[in-house]
Amino acid sequence: MNHFDEMVCLLYLEGQLEPSRAREVAAHAGECAQCRTLLHALERESRVLAAALTEENEPLPARLLSTRGWGVPSWVWTVAFGLFVAGAYWLWTDTIAPWLDQLSNAGFGGTDLVSTLLFSGAFWEGWSDMIDVIEISALVIAGIAAFGLIRRRLRRFTTVAVMMSALALALALPQPAGAAEVRHGRSVLIPAAETVHNDLIVTGPAVRIDGTVEGDVIAFTRNLTVTGHVTGDIIAFAGEMRMDGVVDGNVRVISNMVTLEGSVGKNVTSIVNTLDLTSKGQVGGGLISVGGQTTLDGHIHRDLFGIIGRTYLDGVIGGQMWLRGGSLAVTSTAEIDGPATFRGREQPMIAAGAKLASPIRVETTQEVRRSRRSSVRLAIHGIFSYGVALLIGILLVTVLPGFFRATLRETGSIGLPIGVGALALITGAFLLVLGILLIFVGVGAGVAGVLAYAPILYIAQVFVGAWLGNKVMGETSNVASAVIGRIALGLFILHVVGLIPILGALVWLTVLLWGTGAILLGFYQMSRVETAALAE
């Protein structure tokens, strides 16, 4: 009888023989005790070697090596990003903008909180120093990144040293004459007799330009005054701005208060709290304004476009007008040479002597129209909020899979996370009240700290939805598509039930408490895992 050698037996054990040859070996092993003993010995030896190799090649704990990457199709990211953008737009138009309007109506105009903190408080004086720090930090980071990339690409350190020396020499060369002139100080003054033959970048608490700037002016200041001549544009970020001179180009400004008494050759674009175009003011082009209150006594040669809370028109508009805001008052000396449209909550007040090329088209937002569109807006709100929540769930599953699994396990406890969430909500409410009280003494960090709790409240629905999806469809393995499908189903159920008037409010309250507690417990469990991993 012919016996098989060890090589054939090993190939048979590893399944690398052809089917016909494998059947022949199996039949022979059933009849030959010697070959059968050899097969058993080789099989035991292979198992021992495999176990030994596995133990030596495991530098990390098995629980860390068992984590699998989850792949998501590209179209999922595209759809999710589109839903995120749409949800962000809806959030601004439907929630944030009306909230800001209510703050303005409550008396936070003129010297509102944001203007006080950014332009009138102590923060503004540190802006110039902050800009210097950002510039230096950017240069240092760029140098470190360049050195790291070059070092990885080039193995020879001598070559790297030569290239870095050449780069340093290039940076040390004198700058060309076309670079902008930069001035900085506590009080920057351009005298009437001085002419700056270049663009001007100026920073400081107070800036005054009485002379001539043959170029653009870019200003970061608390108080900007321009009585001279600027041949280019003015781009200003100022607490207060007053322009009594001549600007041949455009004026782009973000400020708390702007007064225009001079002449602007082209257009004016402003994001302000208060804008005043006096009777001496001239705008050669058009005016675009977003602000709380605007008084227009001067002459605008072209169009007016604005989203303004309160508008007082006493001057001349050479083109058309489109305004959206709270109120509009047109005096007897006002003149509009083109078509005019006003959209707001109140009817505009138009004096008898006003010169209008055509009657002002009024689009009043009535409560009846709002009630007609309430169902459509509710549906759009539901779709967008569902899409944003699903996008957050996808990000958690793909970017933070370990945290997602840990938090989902804590969600299954139900009782403990609800209790932790209730305690966290009570603590957050107390801190919010404390932060609001601190605002009145000039400290805004309290509210900013409490607002960090808001993302946790929003993400809570994702984990409750995932738990609900698992209960409906059953537990799943670490497959991204299956996990995302269960999240989508659970979120859909929550959002549909949330539309029920009374039951929906109770459900969302439970979801907030439940999910918030689970997230906090998940953070705690992850911190313990990281500590244990470091200890090992």
BELHUHU-V943290 format. One record per residue. RES is the residue in one letter. NEAR is the number of other C-alpha atoms within 12 Angstrom. Layout:
BEGIN
res near
RES NEAR
RES NEAR
END
This chain:
BEGIN
res near
M 10
N 12
H 22
F 27
D 17
E 21
M 16
V 25
C 31
L 25
L 22
Y 28
L 25
E 17
G 16
Q 15
L 19
E 14
P 13
S 12
R 18
A 22
R 15
E 20
V 30
A 24
A 17
H 22
A 25
G 15
E 16
C 18
A 17
Q 19
C 26
R 24
T 20
L 24
L 31
H 20
A 18
L 24
E 21
R 16
E 16
S 19
R 16
V 14
L 14
A 14
A 14
A 13
L 13
T 15
E 14
E 12
N 13
E 15
P 14
L 16
P 19
A 13
R 13
L 16
L 13
S 12
T 19
R 18
G 16
W 23
G 22
V 23
P 15
S 10
W 11
V 23
W 22
T 16
V 20
A 29
F 23
G 19
L 28
F 27
V 19
A 25
G 28
A 21
Y 20
W 26
L 23
W 16
T 17
D 22
T 16
I 15
A 18
P 18
W 16
L 23
D 26
Q 17
L 20
S 26
N 19
A 12
G 14
F 19
G 26
G 31
T 26
D 27
L 26
V 26
S 30
T 28
L 25
L 28
F 35
S 27
G 22
A 17
F 23
W 31
E 27
G 24
W 29
S 29
D 21
M 17
I 20
D 17
V 15
I 15
E 14
I 14
S 14
A 14
L 16
V 14
I 15
A 15
G 19
I 15
A 14
A 20
F 24
G 17
L 15
I 22
R 20
R 13
R 13
L 17
R 13
R 13
F 16
T 13
T 16
V 21
A 17
V 17
M 19
M 22
S 16
A 14
L 17
A 16
L 12
A 12
L 14
A 11
L 10
P 10
Q 11
P 10
A 10
G 12
A 15
A 21
E 25
V 22
R 27
H 26
G 22
R 23
S 21
V 28
L 30
I 29
P 19
A 18
A 14
E 16
T 23
V 30
H 21
N 22
D 28
L 35
I 31
V 39
T 37
G 34
P 34
A 33
V 38
R 38
I 40
D 27
G 25
T 32
V 39
E 26
G 28
D 32
V 44
I 35
A 42
F 43
T 43
R 42
N 36
L 43
T 38
V 40
T 29
G 31
H 37
V 39
T 30
G 29
D 31
I 45
I 33
A 40
F 39
A 42
G 43
E 40
M 42
R 39
M 40
D 29
G 31
V 37
V 41
D 30
G 29
N 32
V 45
R 32
V 41
I 35
S 42
N 41
M 40
V 45
T 41
L 41
E 29
G 32
S 38
V 39
G 30
K 28
N 32
V 44
T 33
S 41
I 32
V 40
N 40
T 37
L 44
D 38
L 40
T 29
S 25
K 24
G 33
Q 38
V 42
G 30
G 29
G 32
L 42
I 32
S 41
V 31
G 37
G 41
Q 36
T 43
T 36
L 41
D 32
G 34
H 39
I 42
H 30
R 28
D 32
L 42
F 32
G 38
I 34
I 34
G 39
R 39
T 42
Y 35
L 39
D 31
G 35
V 41
I 39
G 29
G 27
Q 31
M 39
W 32
L 39
R 34
G 37
G 33
S 31
L 38
A 32
V 33
T 26
S 21
T 25
A 30
E 36
I 36
D 26
G 25
P 25
A 32
T 30
F 37
R 30
G 26
R 23
E 21
Q 23
P 30
M 21
I 27
A 19
A 14
G 13
A 25
K 27
L 30
A 21
S 18
P 20
I 30
R 22
V 27
E 22
T 24
T 21
Q 16
E 12
V 10
R 15
R 15
S 13
R 13
R 16
S 15
S 14
V 14
R 20
L 21
A 17
I 21
H 28
G 28
I 23
F 30
S 36
Y 35
G 34
V 34
A 40
L 42
L 33
I 35
G 43
I 39
L 29
L 30
V 36
T 29
V 20
L 22
P 28
G 29
F 31
F 40
R 32
A 28
T 37
L 42
R 29
E 33
T 39
G 29
S 22
I 27
G 18
L 24
P 35
I 30
G 24
V 28
G 32
A 26
L 20
A 29
L 29
I 15
T 16
G 25
A 20
F 17
L 23
L 25
V 17
L 22
G 23
I 23
L 17
L 18
I 21
F 17
V 14
G 21
V 21
G 25
A 21
G 25
V 25
A 18
G 19
V 25
L 20
A 16
Y 26
A 20
P 19
I 30
L 33
Y 29
I 37
A 42
Q 45
V 50
F 53
V 50
G 43
A 46
W 41
L 31
G 29
N 28
K 17
V 18
M 20
G 17
E 21
T 21
S 16
N 21
V 20
A 27
S 21
A 24
V 39
I 41
G 30
R 34
I 42
A 36
L 31
G 33
L 39
F 29
I 28
L 37
H 33
V 24
V 21
G 25
L 21
I 15
P 12
I 12
L 16
G 18
A 18
L 17
V 25
W 30
L 25
T 28
V 40
L 38
L 36
W 43
G 48
T 43
G 40
A 44
I 43
L 37
L 33
G 34
F 25
Y 20
Q 23
M 24
S 17
R 16
V 20
E 16
T 12
A 13
A 16
L 11
A 9
E 10
END
